[in-house]
Amino acid sequence: MTIYLVRHGNYLNPQNIYPFLLPVVLSPEGIEQIDRVGQWFKDQSALELPIYTSPVKRCVQTAEIISHAIDSSITVDDRLIESRCPNLQGTQWPETEDEVVKKECGDPSRESSAIVQKRMLSIFNEKVKDGKDCILVSHGDPLTSLYYHLMKLPLVHCLFDNEHSHLVIKRAEIVKVEILEGNAYLVSRHTA
């Protein structure tokens, strides 16, 4: 059995704000990225896989593009939603990466990595129990927190600081999780 994790593509953000749960849409580049993701699934003969997606617009668009490529059904599942951070949502993105990390990681309204991981494990374990191949479309924080679990890494408070940025699931990246006997995992990362 295989579960594929897919992060949405690049999105339009002309005001350079923190989108979190806002309904920003994929950019032309993001659409091209996800077209390549859909083609990757076709090339793998991974057709007609059910797709479960975050309700946030950029993920729904991602799921729709993949679905069109591989003739799949789409189900929205709130457990795949972006992490919440009401204090920062809609505010201006800082100019430097260090400011971004300091602002985001220090914000008390930000949903913790542990809570995000718990809800991601809920849907992941449910799909493992179902025993059917599928695709989960989500965001950077949720997918990365799940990746930490799959790789048996201790979860950190700030998933995307400089020390841990190499573990972050990138936009339009595919993580292939093969479920082996005894619920062992074989995990590989792919860029379309």
PECORNOR-V398157 format. One record per run of one state. SS is the DSSP state (hx for helix, st for strand, lp for the rest). FROM is the first residue (numbers start at 1). LEN is the number of residues. If there is no record, write none. Layout:
SS;FROM;LEN, SS;FROM;LEN
This chain:
lp;1;1, st;2;6, lp;8;3, st;11;1, lp;12;5, st;17;1, lp;18;8, st;26;1, lp;27;1, hx;28;16, lp;44;6, st;50;4, lp;54;3, hx;57;14, lp;71;3, st;74;3, lp;77;1, hx;78;3, lp;81;4, st;85;1, lp;86;6, st;92;1, lp;93;4, hx;97;9, lp;106;4, st;110;1, lp;111;2, hx;113;18, lp;131;3, st;134;5, lp;139;1, hx;140;11, lp;151;14, hx;165;3, lp;168;5, st;173;7, lp;180;1, hx;181;3, lp;184;1, st;185;7, lp;192;1
